[in-house]
Amino acid sequence: MKTFLKYLAAGSVALQLAAPAFAADMRLKFAGVFPVDHQGSKMMEQVKADIEAADVGLKISVFPANQLGSGEALLEDVARGNIDFAAAFLYADTDPRLEILSMPFLVSDWDEMNSVMRDLDSKFNTIIQETLSDHGIRLLGQNPEGFVGIVATEEPANWNNFDAKNMNIRVWSSNVVKSMVETLGYQATTMSWGDIFPAIQSGIVDGAICCTKTATYSIFAKSDVGTHFVQYNSIPENTSYYVSEKTWDELNEAQRDVVQAAFTKASDDFFAYNRENDAVFEQKLVESGYTILKLSPEEQEAMASKVRAEIWPMLEDSVGKDNIDRLLSSLN
């Protein structure tokens, strides 16, 4: 009997030693702002699948479509540690230094979006990470989806120059974007995302600067809202992947490696999808009845030069002159 108990005890110890290091799975909340059928929400599901497949003791619950709050609310909840991960916009009303994300005509094409905005070691992202660190947040990836344009209910007057457009356009909570839109000749009204549809439908505003061609088709054209897309190529639509530092501190090294790899892969795949489908969704917009207004190269350069000269200095008060100098010196 003693011999049997001895072997039983030895077997119990062996089983304990053989047990995985992650005995109890940690369940983490991942919240996003994309519609359920949007490619961004599909990337959230991919992140969940990749992290859970790595079998490092992490389970992910995904909450797309603003289920846990808007982008503004998610940033606060991630900072507090109430939500672990987010795929959302970073708004400057949380910290004025985040106005750097709305710096108009900083990049001019997809290659520059990739090198300036997606490289986490770039000066652009170094400044953003420094800002987020002050709020207890760690940046995991950037997702430029293409350039936003103006969705309008009719063709704006003088749309290709700086004269008055006779049109009131919704802008997001950014003084820089508001000033840029007014420089272009529009009236501008700051408004949250959730108020856009009723505001356009009721005529409170005549359109909105908000979306890529992909999003304009998926969100507006499919709902028969808007008739024109003005392609100024001024500001990239960008969402960020980020994590609460409180959550990050609870993860071990293996878990952190898996998490970062999953978000990097999702960022790469999402960028490739948007780059490849920009022209596809432009055609879908046209087929849906939209008119797309594009500047000539000369008009584009004139607009970029004027906006850079008049709007960039405004960023020094919010982003900081030293940060602007660091960013621009890295681009030369």
N, C-alpha and C positions, 0 to 999 in steps of 0.2 A: 504493500500500500504506500509506504514512504517513497519507494522508487517511482511509483506511478505519479504521486504528487510532485516529486522533484521534476519529472519530465514535463508534467502539466505546467508547472511554474516556468520552466525554461522555455516552453513553447509560447507561453503568454508574453514573455519578454521579447522573444524573437518576433512575434506578431507586431508588438508595439514598435520595435525598431524598423520593421519593414513597412509600417504604415506611412502614407505620404506625408510630406512636411506640412501640407495644407489640409489639416484634418477637417476643419469646418469652413465651408465656402463663405466668402464675404460677398454680400449682395449690394451692388452699387447702382445709383440712379443716374441715367443718362437722358437729359432733356434737350429738345430741339425746337426750332421755330418753323421748320419746313412743313408744307402740307403733307398729308400721309402718303400720297402717291408721287411726291417729288423725289427726284434723284438724291437729294440731300438726306431724306429720310431712309432711302434704301442704303445709303452709306452708313447711317447709324446702325442699321441691322447688320451690315457687314462687320462693323467694329465689334458688335456684340458677339457675332459668330466666331470671329477670329480670336477674341480674348478668351471666350469659353472653351474653344477647341484647344487652346494651349494648355489647359488643365493645370492652372497654377492657383486654383482656389478662389477664382473670381467669377461671379455671376452678374449679369447686367440686365437691368430692367429699362426698357426704352420707352420714352414718352415724347413723341413727335407733336407737331402742329400746335405748339403753345399750350399743351395740356397742363404744364406746371408753371405757366406764366410767359409773359412776353420777354423779349431780349433784355430789357431793362431789369425786370424782376429776376431773371435767371442769373444775371451777373451778381446781384446782391445775395441770392440764395447759395450760389456756389462759393462766394466769398465767406459766407457764414458756415459752410460745410453742410447745409441742409440738402443740397444736391451735389453729386460728385463730379459729373462731367456735363458739358454743354456744347451744343453746336448752334451758335447764335451770333447775332451782330453785337459788336461792342460799341456802345453809345457814349458820346462825350459828356452827357449830362452826369455820368458817374465820375468821370475825371476828365477835365478839359484837355489833358495831354493826348487823349485818344482822338482828338480832332485830326491827328496825323493820318488817320485812316480815311479822312475825307479830303485830303490834299489834292485839289483838282489838277489834272494834267501832269501828275507825277510820273506816270507810266503811259506809254502810247500804244502798246501792242501786247500780245499774249506772251512773247518771249520776255519782255520786261516785267510783266506780272509775275512770271515764274521766277526770275532771278532776284527781283527786288522784294516781292511780297511773300514768296513761299519759302525762301531759304531762311530757316530759323536763326541762322548766324548772321544774317544781314543786319546792317545798321538800323534799317526800318523795324525789324522785329526785335532787335536789342532794345530799342527805345520802348516798344510796346511791352516787352517782358518786364523791363524796369518799372513801367507804370503799373502793370498788373500785380507785380510782386508786392507793391504797397497796399494791395487789397487782398492779399492772401490767395492769389490765383496764379497758376502756371499755364503758360501757352503750350499747346501740343501740336498745333498745325493751323495753317491759314488756307482759306479756300476762295480765292478770287474766281468768280463765275463768269466774268465778262464785264463789259462796260454797261453801266446803267444809262438809260435814256429817259426822255420825257414821254409819258403816256398822255395823250390829249384827246379830247372829244371832238376836235376839229383842227384844221391846219392853222398853226399860230401865224399871225402876221409877222413879216420880217424875220422868219425863223432862222435864216442863215446869216444874220448880221446882229448888230447891237441895238437896233432901234426898238421902240416899244412894241411889245407883242400883243397887247390888249388881252392878256390872259393871266389868270390867277392860278398858280401852281403850288401844290402841296410839297413841302420839303420835310425831311426828318429833323430831329432835334440836333441841328448843327448850325451854328452861326456862320461858319465858313460856307456851307452849301447854300444857305439862304442868301448870303452876300453874292455868291457866284451867280445864282439864278437871277438875282436882281441886276447884276452887271450885264447879263445877257439880254435884259430888257423885259423880263417877266415881273409880275407881282408874285410875292411868295408868302405862303401861310404855313407855319409850323404845325404839324399834325401827326399824331401817332398812326401806326400802320392800320390798326383796327378801325379807324375812322375814315379811311380813304374811300371805300366803296359807297357808303351812304352820302359822303360829301360830294363825290362826283355825280352820283345819281340825282342828288337834289340840287345840283348847280352851285353849291357853296364854293367849290373849286372847279376849274376847267380841265384839270389833269394833275399829274404827279410825277416828280422825278423819283424813281424808286427801283426800276427793274431792268434786268437784262432782257434781250429778245426772247430767250427761253422762258423766263418767268412771265413776261408780258403775255405770251401765248397761253401758257398754262393757267395763269391766274385771271387775266383780264379778257383776252379774246374769247376764251371758252365760256365766259360769263356774259358775252356781248357788251362789254364795257370798253369804251374808247374806240377811236377810229384811226389815230395816227401815232407813230412812234418816231420821235426826233432823236437821231443818233448823233450825240455830241462827243462821245468817246472821252468824257472828262474824268469820271470817277468809276473805278471798278466796284462792282457788287462784291462784297467780301464778308463771309462768315468765318468765325474762328472756332477751333476746337480748344477747349480749355478745361482744367481740372482744379478742384479745390486743393490748396496746399495742405489742408488738414487731412484730406483723403490720401494725397501723395505721401505724406509722412507716415501713414499707416501701412503702406505697401512695402514689401521687401524688394530687394534688387531685381529678382527674377520677375516679379509682378510688374515692376516699373518698366522693365525692358519689353515685356509683352504688350503692355498698354501703349507705350510710345510707338512700337512697331505697328500696332493695329491702326492707330490714328495717322501715322505717316503714310501707310498704304492707302487708307481711305482718302486722305488728302490728294495723293498722287492720282488715284483712280477718278476722283471727282473732278479734278482739274482736267484730266484727259477727256473725260466725258463732255464737259462743257466746251472745251476747245473744239472737239470734233463735231459738236452738234450746234454750234452757233449759227452756221449757215443753214443747217437743216431747219431750225426753228424760225429763222428769218423767212424762209420760203413758206413755212406753215402759217406765219403771221399774214403774209401776203395773200395766201389762199383763203384765209379766214375773212378777208375784206379789209385788212389794215393797209394803210399807206405808210411806207418807211421813207423818212426824209433824211438824206445824207449830205454832209458838207463836202465840198470839193477839197482837195489837198491844200489849196491856198486859203480857203475859208477856215479850214481846221487849224492851220498854223497861225492865222491872225487871231482866232479865238483863244488858242492856247497861250499865245504871247501876251495878250491883254489880261487874261485871267491870272497868269503867273505873276505879272507885274503888279496887279492891283490887289490880288487876294492872298498870295503867299505871305506878304509882310504881316497880314492880320494874324497869321498862325503863331507869330513870335510871342504874343501875349498868352496864348493858351498852351501851346506845345512847348514853348521855351526857345529862345534864340539859339542857345547852345545845342539843343536837340536838332533844330532845323539846320544849323551849320554842319553838325556831324552827319546828318542824312545827305545833304547836298554834296558834301566833300567826298562821300563814299560813291557817289554816282558819276563823278568827273573822271 
